[in-house]
Amino acid sequence: MTKETTLAELISGLPPTIDPAKFTADLFRAISRLRRRPLDVYYAGPRSLRVDGVTMMVDLQPKQAVIIHFNGRQVNVQVPL
């Protein structure tokens, strides 16, 4: 099990070419697009998501999204929605 990480910690590790504010806005927009899909998306397991060139795996849950892989490393970031 990985140590719980915050979204701010993940963003601080982004390459300098990526704007943190734009990345955060794009991440929330991408997660909301995933959530618009039918209810069975919650039972399908983690989804691959690419935001501003960064690849991650996101597990959708009814009240939050959990980022479990971020840019090639295992993490545990809970993103309340």
Secondary structure, 3 states (H helix, E strand, C coil): CCCECCHHHHHHCCCCCCCHHHHHHHHHHHHHHHHCCCHHHHHCCCEEEEECCEEEEEEECCCEEEEEEECCEEEEEEEEC
